[in-house]
Amino acid sequence: MSSPHAQTAAGVLDGLASARSGLTSDEAERRQAHFGANSLPEPFRSNAMLRFLAQFNNAIIYILLGAAVIKLATRDYIDASVILAVALINAIIGFVQEGQAEKALRGIRRMLAPKATVRRDGEWHEVAASILVPGDIIRVHAGDRAPADARLIEARSVLADEAALTGEAVPASKHPLPAARDAPLADRHNMLHAGSVVVAGRGVAVVTETGSSTELGRIQRLVRDVERTDTPLIRSINRLGRQLTVTVLILCVVMVGLGFVLHSEPPELLLSSAIAFAVAAAPEGLPAVVTITLALGVRHMAAQRAITRRLAAVETLGSVTVICSDKTGTLTKNEMTVRAAATSDSRYTITGEGYGPAGMISPHGETDSGSRADVRELALALTLPNDARIDRTGAEGWRVVGDPTEGALIAFGRKADADASEYTRMDEIPFDAEAKFMATLEQSASGRRHVFVKGAPDRLLTFCEHERTADGGQRPVERDRWRALVDEYTAQGMRVLAAARADMPADAAALKPEHLSGLVMLGIAAITDPPRPEATAAISECQEGGVRVKMITGDHARTARAIAREMGLVEEGAPVLSGADIDRMGDVQLRDRLADVHVFARTSPEHKLRIVASLRSRGDVVAMTGDGVNDAPALTQADVGIAMGMKGTEAAKDAADLVLADDNFATIERAVREGRRIYDNLRKSVVFILATTLGQSLVVFTAVAAGFPDPLQPTQILWVNLITAVALSLAFAYEPAEPETMKRAPRPAGESLLSGGLLLLAGAGVVVAAATTTVFFVHISAGADLRTARAAAVTVLVVAQVAVLFNVRHLGRSSVTFRVLTGNRAIWICIATFAMLQIAYTYLPPFHRWFGSAPLTPAEWGSALGYALACFLIIEAIKAAGRSVMAAHSHHAHSGLRRK
């Protein structure tokens, strides 16, 4: 039905061909056949085998598979098995990590209520919610979950928690009056939406939409339609893999051509050399190293209360440029708290967090924590007309049962030592959204009777003739002063409630509206969902690291701006875009406004999707945080989706890449820091492995081009690539963060993994190749057999890798320092492991058979160490030259800017 919120209750009933007496069973069955079941469809599940095979669609995996095929064709089954095992492990990990969107859809489906109370054939029945149809009359009361989208036709003090759908921290007051046609979801006060929870009151409503047509179903479709995109790391690795594949193929052809044209080498020998070159140039260990490094990062982040659900998201956090954060429960505590109060003569600041009784009430400018009589009476008047309660949930925990705002008032009363237990409720006028107040008739322990009223200040001021003075007396109420105070607190994003009282005759037994005249104004209380203190500090850290934080909330613009200003997100008077503003903008206009707008209010799931998409179109790497169902589509679309683990819905957690076990925004800052560390270490691993493969490739290429025997056999190259290189490169996974990690700007999303390391990579490759080739010819010239010469060459190659390891540890600065030997115990564990493996390779007979190795003398080991030291010093000289060139370039660039 179109816009039922904008029509009268009678108009909606007529439009649905229904009546307050409900549908007949026959009509309900007919509509069921037409509209279908009131349930969300099962998500489409792709074939598991196809999803598994898709994991092999990767350029580096193609190189591995190609090398394995060649190995099988040449009957090198051991080598082929190792290569295929690496490819298979990567595929299994990718397969297991997929499927977040499908899980998110299942999480949303679980939010539909299983049962509903419906009126059919003039009688009330409890039925399965799945059989509801548009036009059904349903009844709800406190504790019920709305089974479908429904338009209220009767309501008595109905409050609905719609936080999961709208992001509103405060339960929405519901009544049957029509709303504006263009009202956003959070302002449709006459609608109950599927998945929302009635926390107070009772009502009767007519079902307007069921199943996929509900707001919940619309969110499910958004999640389903969002395409998961590759992370910057995956894009970088894929790009690197494609470049390596093309380069290897071209050089293979060139090498074979040179060997055939210059030296007339037989095809069999050239094929063997081509295999050796392909194996040398293909970084077989790279996928394993990347996977293991990310997995270790996942474990490290889990220890810091951040649970990773998608492996590559660990690294992607390090490249995030914008964090789009939900407000309620993410930046704020999602616990309403009285922060300020005012009586006729004093203003008070209230401290303490959550719903616990700990905290102080201090007059402005004073540190006195003693509760004064005026604020104590105000707190009592706010506590008595109250239907919530607060329960202890542990040694220090408290939770509210009922309306969170009323829970905040009870906590305020306990801080003020207002003893409500001395009073007995005799009668009440329940809260009503139209009346905007609640009143109770109370009898004190002494037998005296009083009326206590709490509600909207503008409403209570019409009831009051006097206000309480500090000495307990009365004077005429100063309405203008109270309105100014209310405006001041409201401008700070706080919700304001007023309290009043009146004495009643001792025999008063009922409370009627006429008793609410001539009241005494006691004061006002300002309530807010306070920011998390640690989140404020984390935002500052993110901003210092070049990461912009934007608040996207379903709350009101004034509240959102006030919280953002308090947390340091924006300055006074900063612009706020509402959902209605976004609807009026085209994509280009919205993209342009995103540069200077950091707060978005009254947003829907579609608005969040557009904001995330526009930011990504600007080249930003976007992290989206949230905890509600309404956040799930944007969590799926963002480069990194981050859900709250404690208060987050299952739909949000299943759509996210990262789940915060402690719901702490500060954990995101630590995760960004960890992501940057992991990327730095991955880059070191890639430079290290590719420097090794470049060195090997140059050795083989030079041998074919010059017409001398291969210094390295394919099996020996595989040993270096898969055993020693991987064993050593894993040490980088434990490298500590670089100095000032969170002081530098995020890296560009398109930056290559080799950025800043190309000169070192090329230099190390050439130096290692030269050392390996030199030792091979020295042994041949000395009369050694080919097997021994190759064994010596392999030893120099692997020992030189240890030297390159220390060169790469400090990519951007000198490694000629004692610090290069400290700070990472894993390096020495990896070197010890490598040494044992290499000794086994050199001296154990099985390795001689498998790899063609031979034993070496102590002198040959000493020579290998000498070559490695020489490699280390030459590569450091190359690094120093590169730093000098970059410094000179930077100096000229700054000079040019100054001249301009």
VOVEXLO-233405 format. One record per residue (C-alpha): x, y, z; residue in one letter. Coordinates in steps of 0.25 Angstrom, whole numbers, padded with zeros to 4 digits, always signed. Layout:
REM VOVEXLO-233405
XYZa;...
This chain:
REM VOVEXLO-233405
+0000+0000+0000m;+0005+0014-0004s;+0009+0023+0008s;-0001+0018+0019p;+0006+0027+0029h;+0001+0039+0022a;-0014+0034+0022q;-0024+0034+0033t;-0026+0020+0040a;-0040+0020+0033a;-0034+0023+0020g;-0024+0011+0021v;-0035+0002+0025l;-0043+0005+0013d;-0031+0004+0004g;-0028-0010+0009l;-0043-0014+0008a;-0042-0017+0023s;-0049-0013+0036a;-0046-0013+0051r;-0053-0026+0052s;-0043-0032+0044g;-0043-0041+0032l;-0051-0054+0030t;-0043-0067+0029s;-0047-0069+0015d;-0042-0055+0011e;-0029-0057+0018a;-0026-0070+0011e;-0029-0063-0003r;-0020-0052+0001r;-0009-0062+0005q;-0010-0068-0008a;-0008-0055-0015h;+0003-0048-0006f;+0010-0061-0001g;+0015-0064+0012a;+0020-0053+0022n;+0034-0057+0022s;+0047-0053+0015l;+0052-0062+0004p;+0064-0071+0007e;+0077-0065+0001p;+0082-0070-0012f;+0093-0080-0010r;+0103-0082-0021s;+0108-0096-0024n;+0119-0099-0014a;+0128-0106-0024m;+0127-0094-0033l;+0131-0085-0021r;+0143-0094-0018f;+0148-0094-0032l;+0146-0079-0033a;+0157-0078-0023q;+0167-0082-0033f;+0164-0070-0042n;+0176-0063-0038n;+0189-0059-0046a;+0199-0064-0036i;+0191-0077-0035i;+0192-0078-0050y;+0207-0078-0049i;+0207-0089-0038l;+0197-0098-0046l;+0205-0096-0059g;+0218-0099-0052a;+0211-0112-0046a;+0206-0116-0059v;+0220-0115-0065i;+0226-0123-0053k;+0215-0134-0055l;+0219-0134-0070a;+0234-0136-0066t;+0230-0147-0056r;+0235-0138-0044d;+0224-0143-0035y;+0229-0138-0022i;+0231-0123-0027d;+0217-0124-0033a;+0211-0128-0021s;+0217-0117-0012v;+0213-0107-0022i;+0199-0112-0023l;+0198-0113-0008a;+0201-0098-0007v;+0190-0095-0017a;+0180-0104-0010l;+0182-0098+0003i;+0180-0084-0002n;+0167-0088-0009a;+0162-0095+0004i;+0165-0082+0012i;+0158-0073+0002g;+0146-0083+0001f;+0144-0083+0016v;+0145-0068+0018q;+0134-0065+0007e;+0119-0064+0010g;+0117-0052+0019q;+0105-0047+0010a;+0098-0060+0011e;+0099-0060+0026k;+0095-0046+0027a;+0082-0049+0020l;+0079-0061+0029r;+0082-0052+0041g;+0071-0042+0036i;+0061-0054+0034r;+0063-0057+0048r;+0057-0043+0052m;+0043-0047+0048l;+0034-0050+0059a;+0030-0065+0059p;+0016-0062+0066k;+0005-0051+0064a;-0008-0048+0071t;-0018-0046+0059v;-0033-0043+0059r;-0041-0052+0049r;-0055-0055+0048d;-0057-0045+0059g;-0049-0053+0069e;-0034-0051+0074w;-0025-0063+0071h;-0010-0066+0073e;-0005-0070+0059v;+0009-0072+0052a;+0013-0059+0047a;+0016-0065+0034s;+0001-0066+0030i;-0002-0051+0032l;-0007-0043+0020v;-0009-0028+0017p;-0022-0024+0023g;-0021-0033+0036d;-0024-0026+0049i;-0013-0030+0059i;-0011-0026+0074r;+0002-0023+0081v;+0007-0020+0095h;+0020-0018+0102a;+0030-0028+0099g;+0025-0032+0085d;+0033-0032+0072r;+0025-0026+0061a;+0022-0037+0051p;+0020-0029+0039a;+0019-0014+0035d;+0006-0009+0041a;-0002+0004+0042r;-0007+0007+0056l;-0022+0010+0058i;-0022+0010+0073e;-0010+0013+0082a;-0009+0014+0097r;+0005+0019+0102s;+0012+0011+0091v;+0027+0012+0090l;+0035+0004+0080a;+0050+0001+0079d;+0054+0004+0065e;+0068+0005+0067a;+0072-0006+0058a;+0064+0000+0047l;+0066+0015+0049t;+0078+0017+0058g;+0070+0024+0068e;+0075+0023+0082a;+0062+0026+0089v;+0049+0017+0087p;+0039+0024+0077a;+0026+0029+0083s;+0015+0024+0074k;+0000+0029+0072h;-0010+0027+0061p;-0010+0042+0055l;-0005+0043+0040p;+0009+0047+0038a;+0015+0055+0026a;+0016+0048+0013r;+0031+0051+0012d;+0034+0047+0026a;+0046+0038+0028p;+0045+0025+0034l;+0049+0030+0048a;+0037+0040+0048d;+0026+0031+0043r;+0020+0031+0057h;+0008+0023+0053n;+0015+0011+0047m;+0020-0002+0054l;+0031-0008+0045h;+0035-0022+0044a;+0046-0025+0054g;+0044-0014+0063s;+0040-0017+0078v;+0029-0011+0086v;+0035-0007+0099v;+0023+0000+0105a;+0008+0001+0104g;-0002-0006+0095r;-0008-0004+0082g;-0016-0009+0070v;-0011-0008+0056a;-0015-0012+0042v;-0004-0020+0034v;+0000-0012+0022t;+0012-0020+0016e;+0017-0034+0018t;+0030-0042+0015g;+0039-0035+0005s;+0030-0023+0003s;+0033-0019+0018t;+0044-0009+0021e;+0052-0021+0027l;+0050-0028+0013g;+0055-0016+0006r;+0068-0016+0014i;+0070-0030+0011q;+0069-0027-0004r;+0079-0016-0002l;+0089-0026+0005v;+0086-0036-0006r;+0089-0026-0018d;+0102-0021-0012v;+0114-0026-0019e;+0126-0030-0010r;+0138-0023-0016t;+0153-0027-0015d;+0161-0021-0005t;+0173-0012-0008p;+0182-0023-0004l;+0175-0033-0013i;+0175-0023-0025r;+0190-0020-0023s;+0194-0035-0022i;+0185-0038-0034n;+0192-0027-0042r;+0206-0032-0038l;+0202-0046-0042g;+0198-0042-0056r;+0210-0034-0057q;+0219-0045-0053l;+0212-0055-0062t;+0214-0046-0074v;+0228-0043-0071t;+0231-0058-0069v;+0225-0062-0082l;+0232-0051-0090i;+0246-0054-0083l;+0244-0069-0085c;+0242-0067-0100v;+0254-0057-0101v;+0263-0067-0093m;+0259-0079-0102v;+0261-0071-0114g;+0275-0066-0110l;+0279-0080-0106g;+0275-0086-0119f;+0280-0074-0128v;+0293-0072-0121l;+0297-0085-0116h;+0289-0095-0124s;+0284-0102-0112e;+0276-0114-0113p;+0261-0113-0111p;+0261-0123-0099e;+0272-0114-0092l;+0264-0101-0095l;+0251-0107-0089l;+0259-0111-0077s;+0264-0097-0075s;+0251-0091-0078a;+0245-0099-0067i;+0256-0095-0058a;+0254-0080-0061f;+0239-0081-0059a;+0240-0088-0046v;+0251-0078-0042a;+0243-0066-0046a;+0229-0070-0040a;+0229-0067-0026p;+0222-0080-0021e;+0224-0076-0007g;+0217-0063-0008l;+0202-0067-0007p;+0206-0076+0006a;+0214-0064+0012v;+0202-0054+0010v;+0192-0064+0015t;+0200-0067+0027i;+0204-0053+0030t;+0189-0049+0030l;+0185-0061+0038a;+0195-0057+0049l;+0190-0043+0048g;+0176-0048+0050v;+0181-0055+0063r;+0188-0043+0068h;+0175-0034+0066m;+0166-0044+0073a;+0175-0043+0085a;+0171-0028+0084q;+0156-0031+0084r;+0155-0029+0068a;+0150-0042+0062i;+0153-0043+0047t;+0143-0050+0038r;+0150-0048+0025r;+0165-0050+0024l;+0169-0038+0014a;+0161-0028+0023a;+0172-0029+0033v;+0182-0022+0023e;+0171-0013+0017t;+0169-0006+0030l;+0183+0000+0028g;+0179+0007+0016s;+0166+0013+0021v;+0164+0028+0018t;+0150+0029+0023v;+0142+0023+0035i;+0127+0025+0033c;+0122+0022+0047s;+0108+0020+0053d;+0105+0028+0065k;+0097+0020+0074t;+0104+0009+0081g;+0117+0012+0073t;+0122+0026+0076l;+0112+0027+0088t;+0109+0017+0099k;+0094+0014+0095n;+0091+0017+0110e;+0082+0029+0112m;+0088+0037+0124t;+0084+0050+0131v;+0095+0060+0129r;+0090+0073+0134a;+0078+0078+0142a;+0072+0092+0146a;+0063+0096+0157t;+0058+0110+0159s;+0071+0116+0166d;+0082+0106+0162s;+0087+0098+0151r;+0094+0084+0153y;+0104+0075+0145t;+0102+0060+0147i;+0114+0050+0145t;+0114+0035+0144g;+0112+0026+0133e;+0101+0017+0129g;+0089+0013+0138y;+0098+0011+0150g;+0096+0019+0163p;+0110+0024+0163a;+0112+0038+0160g;+0112+0052+0166m;+0102+0064+0165i;+0109+0077+0166s;+0105+0091+0165p;+0111+0099+0153h;+0125+0104+0158g;+0125+0096+0170e;+0131+0082+0174t;+0121+0079+0185d;+0115+0065+0183s;+0104+0066+0193g;+0090+0066+0188s;+0082+0078+0191r;+0067+0078+0194a;+0063+0085+0181d;+0070+0075+0172v;+0066+0063+0181r;+0051+0067+0180e;+0053+0069+0165l;+0059+0055+0164a;+0048+0049+0172l;+0037+0055+0163a;+0044+0049+0151l;+0045+0035+0157t;+0031+0033+0162l;+0023+0035+0149p;+0032+0024+0143n;+0029+0009+0139d;+0044+0005+0136a;+0053-0002+0146r;+0068-0004+0147i;+0074-0018+0149d;+0088-0022+0153r;+0094-0031+0143t;+0108-0034+0150g;+0118-0028+0159a;+0117-0014+0152e;+0107-0016+0141g;+0093-0010+0141w;+0082-0011+0130r;+0069-0004+0128v;+0056-0012+0127v;+0046-0003+0120g;+0048+0011+0113d;+0063+0015+0114p;+0059+0029+0116t;+0051+0025+0129e;+0063+0017+0133g;+0072+0029+0132a;+0063+0036+0141l;+0063+0025+0152i;+0078+0025+0151a;+0077+0040+0153f;+0068+0038+0165g;+0078+0029+0172r;+0089+0039+0170k;+0081+0049+0177a;+0077+0040+0188d;+0062+0041+0184a;+0055+0030+0192d;+0043+0026+0184a;+0041+0014+0193s;+0034+0023+0203e;+0022+0025+0193y;+0011+0016+0188t;+0004+0019+0175r;-0011+0021+0176m;-0015+0025+0162d;-0008+0029+0149e;-0010+0036+0136i;-0001+0028+0126p;+0008+0034+0116f;+0001+0038+0103d;+0009+0043+0091a;-0002+0054+0088e;-0002+0058+0103a;+0013+0057+0105k;+0013+0055+0120f;+0011+0044+0130m;+0004+0047+0144a;+0003+0039+0157t;-0004+0040+0170l;+0005+0036+0181e;+0003+0034+0196q;+0015+0036+0205s;+0019+0028+0217a;+0013+0039+0226s;-0001+0038+0218g;+0000+0050+0210r;-0004+0050+0196r;+0002+0057+0184h;+0002+0058+0169v;+0015+0056+0162f;+0016+0060+0147v;+0027+0058+0137k;+0027+0061+0122g;+0030+0071+0111a;+0034+0085+0117p;+0025+0092+0108d;+0013+0084+0112r;+0016+0085+0127l;+0018+0100+0127l;+0003+0101+0123t;+0000+0093+0136f;+0009+0101+0145c;+0006+0114+0152e;+0017+0114+0162h;+0032+0109+0163e;+0039+0104+0175r;+0050+0113+0181t;+0063+0108+0187a;+0057+0110+0202d;+0045+0101+0198g;+0035+0113+0196g;+0028+0117+0184q;+0028+0128+0174r;+0021+0131+0160p;+0027+0122+0149v;+0036+0130+0140e;+0032+0123+0127r;+0042+0130+0118d;+0054+0127+0126r;+0050+0112+0126w;+0048+0112+0111r;+0062+0119+0109a;+0068+0108+0118l;+0061+0097+0110v;+0066+0103+0097d;+0080+0103+0102e;+0080+0089+0106y;+0073+0085+0093t;+0083+0092+0085a;+0094+0083+0091q;+0086+0071+0086g;+0080+0067+0099m;+0066+0063+0101r;+0059+0071+0112v;+0048+0066+0122l;+0041+0075+0132a;+0035+0071+0146a;+0024+0077+0154a;+0016+0074+0166r;+0004+0078+0174a;-0002+0074+0188d;-0015+0066+0188m;-0026+0064+0199p;-0023+0052+0208a;-0036+0045+0203d;-0033+0047+0188a;-0034+0033+0182a;-0034+0036+0167a;-0026+0045+0157l;-0033+0053+0147k;-0028+0063+0137p;-0034+0075+0144e;-0025+0072+0156h;-0013+0076+0147l;-0015+0091+0148s;-0008+0100+0158g;+0004+0091+0158l;+0018+0095+0164v;+0029+0094+0154m;+0041+0087+0161l;+0051+0087+0149g;+0056+0081+0137i;+0066+0069+0134a;+0075+0068+0121a;+0077+0054+0116i;+0086+0049+0105t;+0093+0037+0100d;+0107+0040+0104p;+0119+0039+0095p;+0129+0028+0099r;+0141+0035+0105p;+0151+0025+0098e;+0144+0027+0085a;+0147+0042+0086t;+0162+0039+0088a;+0162+0029+0077a;+0156+0039+0067i;+0167+0049+0070s;+0177+0038+0067e;+0170+0034+0054c;+0170+0049+0050q;+0185+0050+0053e;+0187+0038+0044g;+0180+0044+0032g;+0167+0036+0034v;+0155+0045+0033r;+0143+0040+0042v;+0129+0043+0038k;+0116+0041+0046m;+0104+0035+0039i;+0092+0033+0048t;+0077+0032+0048g;+0076+0042+0059d;+0072+0057+0058h;+0082+0067+0052a;+0083+0075+0065r;+0086+0063+0073t;+0096+0058+0063a;+0103+0071+0062r;+0104+0073+0077a;+0110+0059+0079i;+0120+0061+0067a;+0124+0075+0073r;+0126+0069+0087e;+0135+0057+0081m;+0143+0067+0072g;+0138+0062+0059l;+0133+0076+0055v;+0134+0091+0059e;+0123+0100+0064e;+0113+0102+0052g;+0118+0091+0043a;+0108+0087+0033p;+0099+0075+0034v;+0093+0067+0023l;+0080+0060+0025s;+0074+0049+0018g;+0064+0058+0011a;+0076+0067+0006d;+0083+0055+0000i;+0070+0051-0007d;+0070+0065-0014r;+0084+0063-0018m;+0090+0056-0031g;+0102+0047-0029d;+0112+0057-0034v;+0106+0068-0025q;+0107+0058-0013l;+0121+0054-0016r;+0125+0069-0016d;+0119+0071-0003r;+0125+0060+0004l;+0138+0067+0005a;+0133+0077+0015d;+0122+0070+0022v;+0125+0060+0033h;+0111+0058+0040v;+0099+0052+0033f;+0085+0051+0040a;+0072+0045+0038r;+0078+0035+0028t;+0072+0022+0023s;+0079+0009+0018p;+0079+0015+0004e;+0085+0028+0008h;+0097+0020+0015k;+0099+0012+0002l;+0100+0025-0006r;+0109+0032+0004i;+0119+0020+0004v;+0118+0018-0011a;+0121+0033-0014s;+0133+0033-0004l;+0138+0021-0012r;+0136+0028-0025s;+0145+0039-0020r;+0156+0028-0018g;+0154+0027-0003d;+0156+0014+0004v;+0144+0013+0013v;+0141+0006+0026a;+0127+0006+0031m;+0123+0003+0045t;+0109+0000+0051g;+0101-0009+0059d;+0087-0009+0053g;+0080-0016+0042v;+0079-0003+0035n;+0094-0003+0035d;+0096-0017+0028a;+0095-0012+0013p;+0106-0001+0015a;+0114-0011+0023l;+0114-0020+0012t;+0118-0010+0001q;+0129-0003+0009a;+0143-0007+0007d;+0143-0011+0022v;+0130-0014+0029g;+0132-0013+0045i;+0120-0018+0054a;+0118-0017+0069m;+0119-0030+0075g;+0112-0028+0088m;+0100-0019+0084k;+0100-0022+0069g;+0089-0030+0062t;+0093-0043+0056e;+0090-0037+0042a;+0100-0026+0044a;+0111-0036+0050k;+0109-0046+0038d;+0110-0035+0028a;+0123-0029+0034a;+0138-0032+0031d;+0142-0029+0046l;+0134-0030+0059v;+0138-0023+0071l;+0136-0032+0083a;+0136-0020+0093d;+0127-0010+0084d;+0139+0000+0086n;+0142+0010+0075f;+0156+0011+0081a;+0158-0003+0076t;+0156+0002+0062i;+0168+0011+0063e;+0177+0000+0069r;+0172-0009+0057a;+0176+0002+0047v;+0189+0003+0054r;+0190-0012+0053e;+0186-0012+0038g;+0197-0002+0035r;+0207-0011+0042r;+0203-0023+0034i;+0203-0016+0021y;+0217-0011+0024d;+0222-0025+0027n;+0215-0031+0015l;+0222-0021+0006r;+0235-0025+0013k;+0232-0040+0010s;+0228-0037-0004v;+0241-0029-0007v;+0249-0040+0000f;+0243-0052-0008i;+0243-0045-0021l;+0258-0040-0019a;+0261-0055-0017t;+0253-0060-0029t;+0259-0048-0038l;+0273-0053-0033g;+0270-0067-0037q;+0264-0063-0050s;+0276-0055-0054l;+0285-0067-0051v;+0277-0076-0060v;+0275-0065-0071f;+0290-0062-0071t;+0294-0076-0072a;+0285-0079-0085v;+0289-0066-0091a;+0304-0068-0089a;+0303-0083-0093g;+0308-0089-0080f;+0302-0100-0071p;+0291-0096-0062d;+0296-0093-0048p;+0283-0096-0042l;+0274-0108-0045q;+0258-0107-0044p;+0258-0115-0032t;+0268-0107-0025q;+0261-0094-0029i;+0248-0100-0023l;+0256-0103-0010w;+0260-0088-0009v;+0246-0083-0012n;+0237-0091-0004l;+0246-0095+0008i;+0257-0085+0011t;+0250-0073+0005a;+0237-0076+0012v;+0244-0079+0025a;+0251-0066+0026l;+0240-0057+0020s;+0231-0062+0031l;+0240-0054+0041a;+0234-0041+0035f;+0220-0045+0040a;+0225-0042+0054y;+0232-0029+0051e;+0227-0018+0061p;+0221-0005+0055a;+0229+0005+0048e;+0232+0018+0056p;+0221+0028+0055e;+0211+0018+0048t;+0199+0026+0052m;+0206+0040+0049k;+0206+0037+0034r;+0195+0038+0024a;+0188+0026+0018p;+0195+0020+0006r;+0188+0022-0007p;+0178+0011-0010a;+0185+0008-0024g;+0199+0008-0018e;+0207-0004-0022s;+0213-0014-0012l;+0226-0011-0018l;+0225+0004-0016s;+0238+0009-0009g;+0245-0004-0011g;+0247-0005-0026l;+0262+0000-0025l;+0265-0009-0013l;+0258-0021-0020l;+0266-0019-0033a;+0279-0016-0026g;+0278-0028-0017a;+0274-0037-0029g;+0286-0033-0037v;+0296-0034-0025v;+0291-0048-0021v;+0291-0053-0035a;+0305-0048-0037a;+0310-0055-0024a;+0303-0068-0028t;+0308-0068-0042t;+0322-0064-0037t;+0323-0075-0027v;+0318-0085-0037f;+0330-0081-0047f;+0340-0081-0036v;+0337-0095-0033h;+0337-0100-0048i;+0350-0093-0050s;+0356-0100-0038a;+0352-0113-0044g;+0340-0117-0036a;+0329-0125-0042d;+0316-0119-0047l;+0308-0125-0035r;+0318-0119-0024t;+0318-0105-0032a;+0303-0105-0032r;+0303-0109-0017a;+0312-0097-0014a;+0304-0088-0022a;+0291-0092-0015v;+0298-0089-0002t;+0303-0075-0005v;+0289-0072-0011l;+0281-0076+0002v;+0292-0070+0012v;+0291-0057+0004a;+0276-0057+0007q;+0279-0056+0021v;+0287-0043+0018a;+0276-0038+0009v;+0266-0041+0021l;+0273-0031+0029f;+0274-0021+0018n;+0259-0022+0016v;+0256-0020+0031r;+0258-0005+0030h;+0253-0002+0016l;+0254+0013+0017g;+0266+0015+0026r;+0280+0009+0028s;+0281-0006+0033s;+0295-0003+0038v;+0291-0002+0052t;+0291-0011+0064f;+0276-0009+0065r;+0274-0018+0052v;+0278-0030+0061l;+0268-0027+0072t;+0253-0025+0073g;+0248-0037+0066n;+0251-0050+0073r;+0244-0058+0061a;+0256-0054+0052i;+0266-0063+0060w;+0256-0074+0061i;+0254-0074+0046c;+0269-0073+0044i;+0271-0085+0053a;+0260-0093+0045t;+0266-0089+0032f;+0280-0093+0037a;+0275-0107+0041m;+0268-0109+0028l;+0280-0104+0020q;+0289-0114+0028i;+0280-0125+0025a;+0279-0121+0010y;+0295-0121+0010t;+0298-0134+0017y;+0286-0144+0018l;+0286-0154+0006p;+0271-0153+0003p;+0273-0139+0000f;+0285-0142-0009h;+0275-0151-0017r;+0263-0142-0017w;+0271-0129-0020f;+0284-0133-0026g;+0292-0126-0014s;+0305-0130-0009a;+0313-0128+0005p;+0322-0115+0006l;+0334-0113+0014t;+0335-0103+0026p;+0344-0094+0017a;+0332-0094+0007e;+0323-0090+0018w;+0332-0079+0022g;+0333-0074+0007s;+0318-0074+0007a;+0317-0065+0019l;+0327-0055+0013g;+0319-0054+0000y;+0307-0051+0009a;+0314-0040+0017l;+0318-0034+0004a;+0304-0035-0002c;+0299-0028+0011f;+0309-0016+0010l;+0307-0014-0005i;+0291-0014-0004i;+0293-0004+0008e;+0301+0005-0002a;+0290+0004-0012i;+0279+0008-0001k;+0287+0020+0003a;+0289+0025-0011a;+0273+0023-0013g;+0271+0031+0000r;+0280+0042-0005s;+0273+0043-0019v;+0259+0044-0012m;+0264+0054-0002a;+0269+0063-0013a;+0256+0061-0021h;+0248+0065-0009s;+0257+0077-0007h;+0255+0082-0021h;+0240+0080-0020a;+0239+0088-0008h;+0248+0099-0014s;+0239+0100-0026g;+0227+0101-0017l;+0233+0113-0009r;+0237+0120-0022r;+0222+0119-0027k;
